[in-house]
Structure formats: structure tokens, C-alpha cells
Amino acid sequence: MLSRVADSLYWMSRYLERAENTVRQLDVAMSLMLDSGGASAETHWQRLIASLGNPAGLDWTGDPVSNAQTLVFDKHHPASVTSCIDSARENARQIREEISTEQWQRLNRLYHLMHSPHTESQFHSNINDVLSSLIDAVHLFKGVTDTTMIHGQGWHFIRLGRYLERAYAIATLLEVYQPRLSHPPPEREHSGYQYLEQVGLLRCCTAFEAYCQVYTADLTPDRILEFLLLNRDFPHAIRYSVDGVRQAIQSIQHTGGRRPPDELTAGIGKLHAMLSFTSISEILSGDAAGFLHTIRQQCMRIHELMYRYYIQYSIQSALAI
């Protein structure tokens, strides 16, 4: 596969996953802001921005709806949902012949939905409906991707982008949430506030119902961290996402016919082992925030190695293998 095609498929997938993650977290934050007995709206906004990686230019203005509108519709801000969808569509346009007609139609509809004046005007009157429609549109694209595209090398680059972005995003979210859940400020220790915070974290990962199937509705910070970090069967758990990254890289290497670089094999193997052979008690008895930060660093390292080997490799290095 041409490196430019792999690059576009990879980034198309990452941008769509990033857009969905932003919308989902924003939806939860806006709901929590309605709880007058909990943290202030400014606190929720600051935590949201931290969970998204602290993008610049999204400071609190005192008006949550105005802040939310900027995060969703500001096409000049690189972290906005509109910018992510625009970038995904542009990457898809560059390799239009590599994706199915259904994929292009779904992505195009999402693009026009984001740029419709009606969507932005409706945002002021019913934020939750607009955010839900955006998530549904991304899910539809993922569905037609899996059902209309040949599951070859290009499809594996899409999966690689999706799961690497997801693992990094969930690790960032947990790194922000975990200290506050385990050691809440004294004024927020009452059970009602804690319950809403815990449900909010699970909802950020579409995980509330799945968590209850495993642990019932007994919400505790330790079990929530274990579920979102180490569960091998839930699609938004970090362990599941890292398994997806590993499988995608192995499939790309197999279909490409090139020997994998030792650095890349070691990098994904190290991250996989961290999550496969570490118990939640070991993580909590040590530095949980440091463990999550290491996951983020390893995800960035895998991205750099993958990019160097599959996207930016020289002709000489390719012929030498």
C-alpha cells in the first residue's frame, strides 16, 4: 500500500475517533454542570479541557453554552469537533478510490451536518440532541466501514488509528479523573456527588451498562479504574484498545510482507504486557497516575515508530528489507 494512502486512512480514523471522544465527554460535562450540589461549572469545564489534552484557546468564559459551542463548531480551532470532522473528510477525499461509496456518503453527510446553520441554531435549544446525532453519525460511519470495506491492509490502518487514538484518550481521561475520585476535596465527599462523578466517568466511555453487567451497580473508584483499564472484553477499555492496536500492527506486517522493526515489536509488546500481567492492586499500591502517564507515552512512541516505518520510510530502507 502507498504510504500516502496508509497515512490518510490512519488519520481519517484518528480524527473521527477524536471527534466522538470530544462530543461524548462534552455531553457528560454539560449534564454534570446542571447539578447545583456538585462542583462548579468552571471546575467541570477545566476538567473537560484537561481530559482532552489541554488544547489552548478554550478558557472558561463564564457561559457554558458559549464554551461548548466553540468546542463543537469553531472551524478555526484545531481541537474542535468541526475541525476534526473536516480533517477526516479531507483525508478521505484524498484517497476516495480506497474507501467504499457508503463510507464516503456517511462521512459527507456528517460533514454537511456539522456545517448546517440549522445544526448550530438547534444547539442552543437542545444541546443533548445535537451531540447525540453527531455520535450516531460517527457510529454509522464505523458500521459501514466494517461492513462495506475489504478487510485488508487499508482496513487495518483504520483500526490502528481508531484504537491508538482511543487508548491514548482513555488514559488521558483516567489520569485526570483518578485522583479526584480516590481523594475528593472535603466539600465534595458526600455520596451523591461521588455517585454522579463516577457515573459521569463511565458515561464518558459509554461504559455504565457494561460496568454494571460485570460489577452490578456497586460503583467504587477501584473497580471503575480496573474496568476501564484492564478489561479485555469491553471496546472502550484500554486493554481492549491496546489489543486492537497489536492485532492491527500484526495484520499490517503480515499483509505487507515486510519484516517488522524490532523497536515497534518491542514497543507494542511492552505496552501489551503492562496491561496483561499487572493487577489493579499493584497499580493502586504504586503510582496509578504514573502508570497511566506511561501508557500515554507508550502510545505516542508506537505512533512515532509506526509513522517512521510505514509512512515516512525511505526507498533505500524499504528495498533493504
N, C-alpha and C positions, 0 to 999 in steps of 0.2 A: 504494500500500500504506500502511495506517495505520502511523504511527511506532511505536506500541506493539508492533505485530506484528513490524516490522523489528527493533526492539530485542530482543525475546525470541528471535527466530531467531538473531540475531547472537551474543547471549550464550550461548544454548544451545550453539552450535557452539564458541565460545571455551572454555567451561568443560570440554567433553568433550575438546578438544584438549589443554587444560592437564592434565586428569586422566591422559590417555595419556602425555604427556611426563613427568609425575612418576613414574608407575609404571615406565616404561622406564628412566629414569635411576636410580631406586632399585634396580631389578633388577641393573643393571650394578654399582652401588656395592657391593651386598651380595656379589656374586661376587668383586670385587676385594679385599674385606676378608678373603677366605679365603686370599689369597696372603701367606704369612708373610714372604716375602723382599722385599716391596714397602713402600709407605707404611703407616703405622699406620691402624687402623680409624677413629680420630678424624679423621685427615687426610682420608680418603675421605669421611667424613660432612660435614665442614666444606666440602669442595669441592662435594658434592652440594647443600648448602643454598645456597651461593653461586650455583651454576648455576640454582637455582630462584628467584633474586632476593632471597636473604637474608630470607625471612619470619621474623618474630620468634617466639619461643617454641618453637624447635626445637633448643635447645642440646644438645650431646653429654652423655649421661648415663653413658657407660661400657658400656652394654648395647646393641649394635647392633640386636638384635631388638626391644627395647622402643622404641628410637627409630623404627624402621621402622613398628612398629605404630601409633605416634602419628601419623606422617606419612600413613598409609593410612586409619586408622579413626576418628581423633578428629573427631567431627562438630562440635565447637565451635571447631576451628581452621580459619580460612578458607583455608589453603593445603593442607589435607588432601585426599586423593583423595575421601573420602566427601563432604566439603563441596562439592567441585567437581561431583560427580555429583548431589548433592541440588539444587544451584543450576541445573544443566542441566535436570533433571526439572521443577523448579518453573517455569522459563521455558517449557518445552514444554507444561506443564499450562495455562498462561495462554493459549496460542494453539493449543489441542488441535485446533480445526477446520481449522487451516492445515497440519497435517502428516498423513502417512498413518497408518493403523491399524498398519501394520507398524513404522513408526518409533516410535510410542508403545509398542507391545508390547516392542520391543527395549530401549528406554530404561527402561521399567518393570521388566523382568527384571534389568537391570544394577543398578537402584536396590535391588531386593529382595535381590540377591546381596550387595551391599555391607552391608546391614543384617541379614543372616542370622547368627545366633550360630555356625552351623557354619563359615561362611567365616572368621570371626575365630579360632575354635579351630583350624582347619586351618592357619592362617597360621603358628602356632608350629612345626608339624611339617614343613611343606613350603611355604616362602615362595615359591619359584620357580613352583610350580604355581598358587598363588593369583594371583600377579602376571600370569602368562601368561593365565589365564582372564579377568582384567579387561581386558587388552589385546585379547583376542579379542572380548569383548563390545562394546568401542568400535568395533572394525573392522566387526563385523556391523551396528552402527547406521549407520556411514558407508556401508556397502554398500547397505542397504535405502533410505537417503536418496537415493542416486544412481539407484536402480532403481525407486522407487515414487512419487517426488515429481515434480510438473511442474517442468521446468527454467525457471521463470520468475523473477520478481523475488525471491521468498522464498528460492528455492534459491541465488540469487546472494548473498544476505545470509549464508546459511550458509557458502558458500565464502569469502566475505570474512572472516568471523570465524575460520574454520579457518586460512587461510593467513596472516593478520596475526598471530595468536597463534603460529603455527609459526615465522614469520620472526623474531619477537622472541625466542622461546625458544631457537632455534638460535644466534642472535647472542650471547645471554647465555652459553650453554654454551661457545661458541668463545672468547669473551672470557676466560672463567675458565680454560679448558684451554690455550690457545695459549702463554702464557708458560712454563708448566710443561713442555710438550712441546719447545719450542725451547731452553729453558735449564733443564734439570732440575738439582736440587740435586746436589752431588758424590756423595753417598752413594747416589743413585738413577740413576746414569749407565749401569749395566750393561744390556746389550741385552735381557735377559729382562724386566726391569722395564719398559723403554721399550716393548717389543712389547705387553705386556699393557695398558699405558696407551693405546696407540694403537688397539688392537682395542676397548678399552672405549669410547673416544670414538666410534668408528664404530658400535658397537652401540647407543649412546645414540640414534643417529639411524637405526637399522635399516639401516645403510649398508655393512656389511662386505662382503657378497657383491657388491653393486653396485660398490663401490670396486675390488674385485679384477677385475671384468669390464673396468674401464677401465685400471687400472694394474698388473694382476696382484697378487700378494701382497707386492710390494715396498712396505712401509709406510714413509713418510717424513712428518715433520710438514708440510713444504711442500705435498706432494701431497694430504694429508688436508685441509688448510685450503682448498686450491684446489677440491677436490671438493665439500666441504660448503658452500663459499661461492659458487662461480661456476658449478657445473654446471647447465645449463639443462634437463636431462632427468630428473634424479633428484628425486622428490617431496619429500624432506626437505632438499634443498639450499636455501640462502637465495635464490639467483637464481630457482629454480623457484617458490618460495613468493611472492616479490615479483611475478613474472609472473602468478601466480594472483590476487593482490590487485588488480593493474592490470586484468586481464580482468574480474574481478567488478565493480569500480567502473564500468568502461566499460559493462558489460551493464546494471547498475542505472540508470545515467544514460540509456541508450538506451530501456529499457522504461518508465522513469518519465516520460519526456517533458519533463524539466526540464534547463535549461542548466547544465552543471557549473560550480561556482565555480572561478575562476582559481587560488585558493590550493590547492585539492585536486588539480587537474590538475597544477599545478607540483610539488606535494609528491611525488606518486607518480611523476611523470616524472623528478624529480631522483634518487630512490632507484633507479629502474629504470636510469637512465644510469650511476649509480655502479657497478652490478654488470655492466652490459653492455659498458662501454668502459674498464674498469680491469683490468689483468693482475695475476696473482698476484705477479710480480716487482716491480711498482710498489707493491703493498700491503706486501710484506715489506721492501722497501727504505725504506719510510716507517714510519709508526706503525700497525702492524697492530691493536693493541688500540684505538687511537683510531678506526680505520676501522670496527671492529665496534661501538664505542660510538655512532658516528654513525648506523649502521644502526638501532640500538635507538631513538635519539632520533627518527629519521625515521618509524619505525613508530608511535611514540607520537603524533607530530604528525599523521600520517594518521588515526589513530583519533580524535583530537580534532576534526579538520576534518570527518570523516565524521559524527561524532556531532552536531556543530553543524548540519550541513547537512541530514541525513536524519532525525535523531531528535528534536532539540530545537529545530528551526526554528519561527519564529513564523508565524502565519497571514498576517500582513502581508507577510513576506518571501516566502512561497510564492505569494501572489497577484501579487506584483510581477514574477514571472518569466514 
